[in-house]
Amino acid sequence: EQFLHQVAAADYRKITPQHVIELLEEKARVPEAAMARLKAIRAVLKFAVRRKLLKENVATSVDVTAYFKEELQRSSRGHKPWTRELISKFFSVYELGDREHLLMSLLLFTGCRISDAAMLGPAHDRQGFLVWNETKGREIYAKDATIVPIPAPLRMAIDAAPTGDLVYMVTEIGLPYSTKGLGQWFVKRCRHAGIPAGYSAHGVRKAAATFIAEGGGTENELMAMFGWTQSKQARLYTRTADNKRLATRAASLLLGETQQEQTPLGNAPKKAVYNV
């Protein structure tokens, strides 16, 4: 309904790879949105092929795939991970007892997705742990339940904020949020707090993984908390953290050498080394 009238209103069989590319270009400024549109188009056309309504899925053609790899994948960096400074700023605006404070605490201290945050509630609180089956992912039915301890800051946020009987996150009139509705509400509250555009709920999940890895968390620990079934996802964070630690150590070794020997900059005094 969003785009078919533009390209094949009279006869849907006339849709071409170029039409698909043009539809993606409309969203190219936000690569994630363009990729979501491509995923939707491919799914609809796959259905049409399966029902013998189309001979081929033009959204999977060579031209469309090339555009996807060259223009969308390359320009997309995914959701921006939050920094400690931005999280502190958010908490300085929304204090204990605010629904915003509760949602940020859920996202940060459990690493859950926004879809899980929308359905988590008292029924998932089991002897100091939140236990739930993830609502998103390719292997949700094959995964074990995610089990995350409830740290003191999260417990305080849950106890202080208005919550529902079934779910923690409820609207001002006490109704549960949909996943999309909760995500949109969170983004609006972020903008109200002065958080720059581009930071979303999933970015908090990425920040949590980054903080754990930087603190020395292992791949298995990350996999357990974030419900990942493959180590390659956890390795992205641990490798970055390890590289940061190694580079810091290497820099300190270099600094130690320059304090004893002549600096790489010539005969500059030692004080200049620190300034550099």
Beta strands, then each sheet from edge to edge (+ up, - down):
strand 1: 125-126
strand 2: 129-132
strand 3: 146-149
sheet 1: 1+ 2- 3+
end
